[in-house]
Amino acid sequence: MNKQDIENKLRAIIVDRIGVEPYEVQNDTNLINDLGCDSLDLIEIVMDCEREFNIQIPNEDLSHLEAFSKAVKYLELHILD
């Protein structure tokens, strides 16, 4: 899976979970500050990512997923091809 695949899948998860338009989720988007996610939204996005990418994301790593670009980088590092 390449970076573009990860971005597309993560963007789709965010759009589906919090009801924003795809164009609102950019590389510099902060899910909390820019899109209004609360902690429950973030946990649900993490759970969706765990299912989609078949990985486990520890609670202490949640801060790595608050910004879209950081989340993509985190997923890149933790997904095994």
Backbone torsions as a table, in degrees:
resi	resn	phi	psi	omega
1	MET	NA	130.4	-179.1
2	ASN	-97.5	175.5	-175.9
3	LYS	-59.3	-41.2	-179.5
4	GLN	-63.0	-40.1	177.0
5	ASP	-61.4	-44.1	179.2
6	ILE	-62.4	-46.5	179.1
7	GLU	-58.5	-46.2	-178.2
8	ASN	-63.7	-44.1	-179.4
9	LYS	-68.3	-42.1	178.9
10	LEU	-65.6	-42.2	177.8
11	ARG	-59.4	-43.7	179.7
12	ALA	-62.6	-39.8	178.0
13	ILE	-61.9	-46.7	-178.3
14	ILE	-64.7	-45.3	179.5
15	VAL	-59.4	-46.6	-179.1
16	ASP	-65.8	-41.0	-173.6
17	ARG	-74.6	-41.7	-175.1
18	ILE	-112.6	-0.6	171.6
19	GLY	73.8	35.4	174.9
20	VAL	-101.9	169.9	177.1
21	GLU	-83.6	148.5	-179.0
22	PRO	-55.2	-36.6	-178.6
23	TYR	-66.2	-17.3	179.1
24	GLU	-77.4	-15.6	-178.0
25	VAL	-101.4	93.9	-179.0
26	GLN	-109.5	172.8	-178.9
27	ASN	-56.9	-36.4	-177.1
28	ASP	-92.7	9.0	-178.1
29	THR	-73.7	129.7	172.2
30	ASN	-98.6	123.0	-173.7
31	LEU	-62.7	-34.2	-178.1
32	ILE	-82.3	-54.2	-175.2
33	ASN	-73.4	-38.5	-174.4
34	ASP	-92.9	-32.9	-175.5
35	LEU	-109.8	-4.3	175.8
36	GLY	76.3	21.7	176.4
37	CYS	-64.1	142.6	170.1
38	ASP	-104.9	-178.8	-175.3
39	SER	-62.8	-35.1	178.1
40	LEU	-66.5	-42.4	176.2
41	ASP	-57.7	-45.2	-177.9
42	LEU	-62.9	-41.8	178.1
43	ILE	-64.2	-40.2	178.8
44	GLU	-67.1	-38.1	176.0
45	ILE	-63.0	-42.8	177.7
46	VAL	-60.8	-44.7	179.3
47	MET	-62.3	-40.3	177.0
48	ASP	-63.6	-40.6	177.7
49	CYS	-64.0	-41.7	178.7
50	GLU	-58.9	-42.7	178.7
51	ARG	-68.6	-47.7	-175.5
52	GLU	-64.8	-41.8	-174.2
53	PHE	-101.9	0.8	177.4
54	ASN	54.7	51.6	177.3
55	ILE	-133.9	166.6	172.9
56	GLN	-110.8	131.7	-179.8
57	ILE	-116.3	110.4	-179.5
58	PRO	-65.8	150.6	-179.6
59	ASN	-55.2	-35.4	-177.8
60	GLU	-69.2	-10.5	178.0
61	ASP	-95.3	1.0	-177.8
62	LEU	-57.0	-35.1	-178.9
63	SER	-63.4	-23.4	178.0
64	HIS	-74.0	-10.2	-174.2
65	LEU	-110.4	7.5	-178.3
66	GLU	-75.5	-28.2	177.9
67	ALA	-109.2	138.2	-175.0
68	PHE	-56.8	-48.9	-177.1
69	SER	-64.3	-37.4	178.0
70	LYS	-68.3	-36.6	178.3
71	ALA	-65.6	-41.8	178.0
72	VAL	-61.4	-46.4	179.8
73	LYS	-61.8	-43.2	178.2
74	TYR	-58.9	-47.9	-178.6
75	LEU	-64.2	-40.3	177.2
76	GLU	-56.2	-42.1	-177.6
77	LEU	-72.9	-23.0	-173.1
78	HIS	-109.1	-5.0	178.9
79	ILE	-93.7	129.1	176.5
80	LEU	-93.9	128.6	178.5
81	ASP	-71.9	NA	NA
